[in-house]
Amino acid sequence: MVREMITVQVGQCGNQIGRLFWEQALAEHAAFNRTGTFDEPMSSFFRNVDTRYADPVEIPLGDGTTPISALKARAVLVDMEDGPVS
């Protein structure tokens, strides 16, 4: 089974569809993960990071009981304009 997934979103349409994909992925994970812990299924789509630093520090998966700090999607966004990706 795939451990991690990275999406590549290209252009305005790709970035708009990608944004909706990530919203749906987070909603589905939240529906099943009511404890708010960063577990293995969540780690396949998102990174759990500590945003208290200028360069966010990734929090490892550990035993699956680590609380969610801040989620960052695993995605590469490409566009000629900075508006759709910022």
C-alpha positions as CSV (number, residue, x, y, z in Angstrom):
1,M,0.0,0.0,0.0
2,V,1.2,3.5,-0.8
3,R,2.6,5.3,2.3
4,E,2.6,8.8,1.0
5,M,0.9,10.7,-1.9
6,I,2.0,13.9,-3.5
7,T,-0.3,15.7,-6.0
8,V,0.9,18.0,-8.8
9,Q,-1.6,20.8,-9.6
10,V,-1.0,22.7,-12.8
11,G,-2.7,25.9,-14.0
12,Q,-5.7,27.7,-12.6
13,C,-8.1,24.9,-13.2
14,G,-5.8,22.3,-11.7
15,N,-5.2,24.4,-8.6
16,Q,-8.9,25.0,-8.2
17,I,-9.7,21.2,-8.5
18,G,-6.7,20.4,-6.2
19,R,-8.0,22.8,-3.5
20,L,-11.4,21.1,-3.6
21,F,-9.6,17.7,-3.4
22,W,-7.7,18.7,-0.3
23,E,-10.8,20.1,1.4
24,Q,-12.6,16.8,0.7
25,A,-9.6,14.6,1.8
26,L,-9.4,16.6,5.1
27,A,-13.2,16.3,5.6
28,E,-13.2,12.6,5.1
29,H,-10.3,12.0,7.5
30,A,-11.9,14.3,10.1
31,A,-15.1,12.3,9.9
32,F,-13.3,9.1,10.9
33,N,-10.6,10.5,13.2
34,R,-12.7,12.2,15.9
35,T,-9.8,12.1,18.4
36,G,-7.7,14.7,16.4
37,T,-4.6,12.5,16.4
38,F,-2.1,12.3,13.6
39,D,-2.3,8.7,12.5
40,E,-1.0,6.7,9.5
41,P,-4.0,7.3,7.2
42,M,-3.7,11.0,7.8
43,S,0.1,10.9,7.1
44,S,-0.5,9.6,3.6
45,F,-2.0,13.0,2.6
46,F,-0.7,15.5,5.1
47,R,2.4,16.5,7.1
48,N,2.0,17.4,10.7
49,V,4.1,20.4,11.4
50,D,5.0,22.7,14.3
51,T,4.5,26.2,13.0
52,R,6.1,28.1,15.9
53,Y,9.3,28.4,13.9
54,A,10.1,30.4,10.8
55,D,10.7,27.2,8.9
56,P,8.0,24.7,10.1
57,V,9.4,21.6,11.8
58,E,7.8,18.3,10.8
59,I,6.5,16.2,13.6
60,P,7.1,12.5,13.0
61,L,4.2,10.0,13.0
62,G,5.4,8.1,16.1
63,D,2.8,5.7,17.5
64,G,-0.2,7.4,16.0
65,T,-1.3,9.1,19.1
66,T,0.4,12.5,18.5
67,P,-2.1,15.4,18.4
68,I,-2.5,17.3,15.2
69,S,-0.6,20.6,15.4
70,A,-0.9,22.1,11.9
71,L,-1.5,20.2,8.7
72,K,0.3,20.9,5.4
73,A,-0.8,19.1,2.2
74,R,1.7,17.1,0.2
75,A,1.3,19.0,-3.1
76,V,3.2,20.8,-5.8
77,L,1.4,23.8,-7.2
78,V,2.3,25.3,-10.6
79,D,0.8,28.4,-12.2
80,M,2.0,31.4,-14.2
81,E,0.2,33.8,-11.7
82,D,0.9,33.8,-8.0
83,G,-2.8,34.4,-7.1
84,P,-4.1,30.9,-7.4
85,V,-1.2,29.3,-5.5
86,S,-0.8,31.8,-2.6
